[in-house]
Amino acid sequence: MAILEVEHLNKSFERTEVLKDISFSLEKGRVLSIIGSSGSGKTTLLRCLNFLERPDSGSIRVNGEVLFDTSDPVTTQESEIRKKRLHFGLVFQSFNLFPQYTALENVMLAKELLAKGQPEYKQQKREMLARIEEEGKMLLGQMGLSDRMHNYPHQLSGGQCQRVAIARALALKPDILCFDEPTSALDPELTGEVLKVIRGLADQETTMIIVTHEMAFARDVSSQVIFMDDGRILEQGTPAEVIGNPSEERTRQFLARFTQG
């Protein structure tokens, strides 16, 4: 059964169409990689799924629940959208950590803010914060950062910052974890450690959507691959089909240039 269903998603900025009739589905525990040239709409698609951008038309469902549907005005209200962002976690390519907080504080922050909105917070504050801290330490340990949890972002390498960002996204237990070119800001040595973490999450059957230029990684870790071109899904299928034996000439051109580059 599909955990995510996207149907006929469209998005324009002024007169420029960025997403054109995007439809796909993703099953629970699977990994979807989205590939394509810069400007093909990959990042905008991720931002629409996370409601950082609002689609002009189309629908998004998670676990059968309609999160957004332009034919249903209730689902497009900002108050509703804020709650539904929690279904997705997004790891940005530039980390976006808060420099004034330690690694552990960065991981705990969103969960603490949510806890403060709970009616039982005043009575159970100490227990709730202790539980959030314990979960944060566990996640940083999972990222191999137990000895760095009290360091600030400027004291961490780029790869370590990205692993903190992954832990932060996981802290809210999203249904779907999204990555926007998670290694683009890293040098090759640090890229390997971040890809290793993502591969470990895939082995744990974490449902993920990854926008990436790492073709070998996309081929090895993905359950399915989407190739986007000029705002459209030009081709989708298994890694063997899309990367190993693409049917579209445009896909072949992209992969050939990428290999040569």
N, C-alpha and C positions, 0 to 999 in steps of 0.2 A: 504494500500500500504506500502511496506517495505521501511523504511528510510535507512536501512543498509543491504547490501547483501555481504556476504563473500563466496567465492567459491574456493575450492581446495587449501587452503593456506598451504604452507609447509615452514618449517624453520629448518635448521641444524646449529650447531656450530661445526666446524671441522667434525668429523665423527658421531657426536651424533645427531640423529633426535629428535627435540624438539616438532615440530608441524607436524602432519601427516594428510594431506588431510582434513583440517578443512573447513566445509561449514555450514553456518547458515544464518538466516535473522532475522531482528528485525523491528517491526512496530513503527511508530512515537508515542510518549507518553507512550511507554511500558518500563518495567524494566526487564532486563535480568540478572540473577545471575549465575555466573560460580563457581562451586564447584569442589572439588577434592583434592587429597593428594598433599603435597608439592612435587614439581618436575614433576607435571603432565602436565605443559605447560601453566598454566593459565596466569601468569604474562607475559610470552613471547608473548602470544596472544594479550594481552592488548598493549604491547609495539609495536607490529607489526601494530595494528590498529592505533596507534598514530604516527607511522613512526619513533619511537625511535630505532627500529630495522627494517631492510628491509627484507621482505619475500623473499625466494628463488624462489617461484613460487606461482601462484594463482592470484586472483583479489579481489579488494575492491571497492564497489560502495556505494555512499551516495546520496540519493534523485535522483537516476538514473544516476548520474554522475560517470564516471569511474575515481577513484582517483589513482588506481594502478592496473596495469595488466602486468604481465611479457611477455605477447605476444605483447604488445605495448610499444616499447622502450621509446617513448616520456613521458609516465606516470611514468617512473622509474628514470627520470633525477632529480638530487638533487634540482634544482631550482623549479621544479614543485612540488616536495614533500614538500618543506618548506611552500608553500602557502596552501597546502591541509591539513596540520596539524591543521589548524584553525577549521576544521569541528569537531574536537574532543577536549575535555578538559580532563585532567588527574589529579586526586588527588592521590598523592603518600602516601604510608603507613607511611613514616617518615617525612611528611609535606613538606620538601624541601623549607622552607621559607628562604628569605635572612635575615640574622641576623642583618645587618646594616640598615635595613629599618623598619619603623613602620608597623603595620598591614595595615593601609590605603595605605601606599606607596607600600607594597607588592601587594595589589590588583590592584593598578593603573599602575604598572610598564609596563606590557606587552602592555596595551592599549596606554600608552604614547609612547612607542617605535614604535608602528604601526602608530600613529598619525604623528610622526616626518617624516615618509616616504611619507606622503600625500603632493601633490603639493601645497595645500592651507594652509599648516601648518604655514608658516611664517606670512601670513596675518591674520590668525585666531587663532594664538597660544593661546591667553588668553581665548577666548571662548571655544576652544577645550579642554584645560586643566581643565577649570572650569566644563565643562560637564562631563569629565572623573572622576573628584573628586566627583561630586555629585552622579554619578552612583556607585562609590566605597563606599561612605557613605551609600547609599541605600542598597547595597548588605550586608555590614557588619551589618546594622540594621536588615536585614532579618535573619542573622545568630545569632541575639541576642547579638551583640558585639558593639553597638553604644558607650558604655562607655569605650571601649578598643581600639578604632581605632588608638590612638596615642601611644599605648604601643608597645614596641619591643618584638620580639618572646621570649626572655629570661624572659620577665615579664608576660608571658601568660602560662596557664596550657596546657597540651597536647591536651585536648579537644578543647580549644580555638584556639590553633595553627591549628588544623585540620579544624576547621570552617573557619578560615582565608583562608586556602588553598582551601576550597570549594568555597568561595567567589571569590578568584583569578581565579579559573577555570571558574566560571560562567561569569566573567567580559567580556570575549571575545565572549559571546553568542554562544557557540558551539552547533552544531546539536545534539551531543551525549556526555554526561558526563560520564567519566569512573572513577571507584574507584578501586584501588589496595589494597585490605585488609585494608580498612580505619580505622579499630579499632584495628589492631594487635599491635600497639605500645602504646595502652592506657590501663589503669586499668579499672575494671568493672564499676566503678562509672562514669568515663568519657566516656566510650563506649556508655552508654545510651544517653548522650546528642548529640553525633554525629549521632547515628542511628535515633534519633528524627528528626534531620535536614534532613537526607536523606529521611525519611518517608514523611516529609513535601514536599520535591521536587517531590516525586512520586505522592502525592496527587495533585500537580500542573501539572501533566502529563509531567514532564521532562523526556526525553528519556535517560535512563541510562543503563550502563553495570557495574555490581558490582562483583568483585572477592572477595569472603568472606568465612570465616569459621563459620559465625554466622548462623547456620542452621534454627533456629526459625525465625530470621529476613528474611532470603532468602525466607522461606515458606510464610511469611505474606505479604511481600512487592512486590514480583516478579510477573510478568506476565508469564514468562517462565524461566526455569532452564536448564542449561547444566551441565552435569557431565563429567569431563575430566579424562582420565586415560592413562598414558604412551603416552602423546602427541596426543591422539585421543579424539573425542567426542564419548563417549560410549553410552550416553543416553541423550535425550533432550525431553522436554515437559512442561506441566504445573507443578507448585509446587506440586499439589496433585498427579500427576503421578510420578514425579522423586523422590520427597522427601517422599511423603505419601505412594506411592505404586510402588516402582521401579521394573522394569521388569528384570534388569540385576543383576546377583548374585554379581558381583564386586561392584555395587552401593550399594546393601544391606550390603555388608561387610564394606564398607566405612562408611555408615551412622550408623551402629551398633557400630563400634569402636569409632566414634565421640561421640555418645550418652554416651557410657561408659566412654569416657575420660573427 
